[in-house]
């Protein structure tokens, strides 16, 4: 594995934890991670954290 220039910038570790989300477009409930999760069903980024 080549590491020239360092590894990928993953951000803070908290953003890597999976969270529950609900898509505002199609209503799909899924687990996601990162700063801008995407709905796996319709590919929308209009998602909100499930309560």
N, CA, C and O of each residue as an XYZ file, in Angstrom:
204
protein
N       0.850     -1.188      0.000
C       0.000      0.000      0.000
C       0.883      1.233      0.000
O       1.797      1.343      0.816
N       0.627      2.130     -0.876
C       1.409      3.347     -1.004
C       0.856      4.413     -0.063
O      -0.352      4.647     -0.016
N       1.740      5.047      0.674
C       1.302      6.098      1.601
C       2.014      7.413      1.322
O       2.098      8.264      2.207
N       2.521      7.593      0.129
C       3.198      8.833     -0.229
C       2.206      9.978     -0.108
O       1.125      9.931     -0.694
N       2.565     10.988      0.636
C       1.687     12.141      0.823
C       0.689     11.946      1.937
O      -0.178     12.796      2.141
N       0.786     10.853      2.661
C      -0.126     10.618      3.781
C      -1.394      9.919      3.336
O      -1.665      9.776      2.144
N      -2.149      9.496      4.303
C      -3.400      8.798      4.043
C      -4.532      9.775      3.774
O      -4.323     10.988      3.756
N      -5.722      9.248      3.567
C      -6.880     10.117      3.305
C      -7.265     10.911      4.546
O      -7.083     10.448      5.672
N      -7.796     12.101      4.331
C      -8.255     12.934      5.440
C      -9.642     12.465      5.849
O     -10.619     12.703      5.139
N      -9.726     11.803      6.989
C     -10.995     11.248      7.447
C     -11.752     12.180      8.379
O     -12.877     11.870      8.770
N     -11.172     13.300      8.739
C     -11.836     14.221      9.655
C     -11.755     13.717     11.082
O     -10.901     12.889     11.400
N     -12.623     14.201     11.933
C     -12.600     13.756     13.323
C     -13.255     12.383     13.462
O     -14.075     11.985     12.635
N     -12.885     11.680     14.503
C     -13.390     10.320     14.691
C     -14.882     10.275     14.947
O     -15.530      9.280     14.621
N     -15.444     11.325     15.522
C     -16.882     11.354     15.801
C     -17.699     11.286     14.509
O     -18.778     10.695     14.484
N     -17.181     11.893     13.438
C     -17.911     11.872     12.170
C     -17.870     10.491     11.517
O     -18.630     10.234     10.584
N     -16.989      9.591     11.995
C     -16.911      8.247     11.434
C     -17.873      7.272     12.098
O     -18.108      6.186     11.569
N     -18.429      7.636     13.234
C     -19.379      6.757     13.914
C     -20.677      6.694     13.105
O     -21.141      7.710     12.588
N     -21.256      5.501     13.000
C     -22.511      5.385     12.264
C     -23.657      5.951     13.096
O     -23.690      5.810     14.318
N     -24.572      6.580     12.419
C     -25.750      7.173     13.049
C     -26.972      6.767     12.234
O     -26.855      6.389     11.068
N     -28.137      6.848     12.854
C     -29.389      6.557     12.158
C     -29.884      7.820     11.469
O     -29.907      8.896     12.066
N     -30.281      7.679     10.212
C     -30.780      8.801      9.424
C     -32.091      8.427      8.762
O     -32.404      7.250      8.583
N     -32.863      9.465      8.397
C     -34.088      9.310      7.621
C     -33.984     10.249      6.421
O     -33.666     11.429      6.566
N     -34.253      9.709      5.249
C     -34.201     10.511      4.030
C     -35.458     11.365      3.917
O     -36.572     10.863      4.068
N     -35.279     12.648      3.653
C     -36.409     13.567      3.494
C     -37.101     13.381      2.145
O     -38.251     13.786      1.981
N     -36.416     12.776      1.184
C     -36.979     12.584     -0.152
C     -37.864     11.339     -0.228
O     -39.006     11.414     -0.681
N     -37.327     10.176      0.223
C     -38.063      8.916      0.037
C     -38.498      8.257      1.350
O     -39.225      7.264      1.324
N     -38.066      8.792      2.492
C     -38.479      8.243      3.775
C     -37.688      7.021      4.222
O     -38.017      6.413      5.241
N     -36.660      6.657      3.481
C     -35.837      5.496      3.826
C     -35.092      5.735      5.139
O     -34.540      6.813      5.358
N     -35.079      4.727      6.006
C     -34.309      4.784      7.249
C     -33.055      3.963      7.046
O     -33.124      2.826      6.578
N     -31.888      4.536      7.398
C     -30.621      3.843      7.177
C     -29.570      4.321      8.167
O     -29.742      5.337      8.840
N     -28.487      3.573      8.241
C     -27.340      3.968      9.043
C     -26.333      4.597      8.101
O     -26.061      4.071      7.022
N     -25.783      5.723      8.517
C     -24.813      6.412      7.686
C     -23.689      6.961      8.522
O     -23.732      6.921      9.752
N     -22.672      7.479      7.842
C     -21.556      8.081      8.542
C     -20.947      9.169      7.688
O     -21.170      9.235      6.479
N     -20.177     10.017      8.335
C     -19.525     11.105      7.633
C     -20.269     12.411      7.818
O     -21.295     12.476      8.495
N     -19.734     13.438      7.207
C     -20.314     14.774      7.359
C     -21.526     14.989      6.465
O     -22.411     15.770      6.812
N     -21.583     14.318      5.330
C     -22.709     14.474      4.398
C     -23.198     13.106      3.949
O     -22.892     12.683      2.835
N     -23.953     12.401      4.795
C     -24.428     11.072      4.404
C     -25.406     11.144      3.232
O     -26.090     12.148      3.034
N     -25.456     10.064      2.465
C     -26.323      9.989      1.297
C     -27.250      8.786      1.438
O     -26.820      7.713      1.863
N     -28.505      8.961      1.086
C     -29.478      7.879      1.141
C     -29.065      6.782      0.151
O     -28.870      7.066     -1.030
N     -28.930      5.537      0.615
C     -28.542      4.466     -0.303
C     -29.649      4.087     -1.282
O     -29.380      3.449     -2.300
N     -30.884      4.470     -0.990
C     -32.007      4.110     -1.841
C     -32.168      5.059     -3.024
O     -32.214      4.621     -4.174
N     -32.254      6.375     -2.740
C     -32.513      7.338     -3.815
C     -31.336      8.262     -4.110
O     -31.419      9.106     -5.001
N     -30.243      8.108     -3.368
C     -29.006      8.881     -3.556
C     -29.141     10.357     -3.183
O     -28.293     11.164     -3.564
N     -30.182     10.720     -2.452
C     -30.372     12.107     -2.018
C     -29.468     12.412     -0.823
O     -29.168     11.530     -0.018
N     -29.048     13.647     -0.720
C     -28.289     14.100      0.449
C     -29.194     14.861      1.422
O     -28.719     15.399      2.422
N     -30.487     14.904      1.130
C     -31.454     15.569      2.009
C     -31.880     14.573      3.083
O     -32.968     14.000      3.024
N     -31.004     14.379      4.065
C     -31.269     13.431      5.143
C     -31.174     14.156      6.474
O     -30.508     15.184      6.592
N     -31.856     13.602      7.478
C     -31.776     14.174      8.823
C     -31.560     13.041      9.813
O     -31.955     11.900      9.577
N     -30.930     13.380     10.916
C     -30.655     12.391     11.948
C     -31.982     11.921     12.557
O     -32.865     12.727     12.853
N     -32.101     10.619     12.734
C     -33.302     10.058     13.356
C     -33.248     10.323     14.848
O     -32.174     10.305     15.449
N     -34.397     10.567     15.443
C     -34.419     10.842     16.882
C     -34.770      9.633     17.692
O     -34.829      9.707     18.919
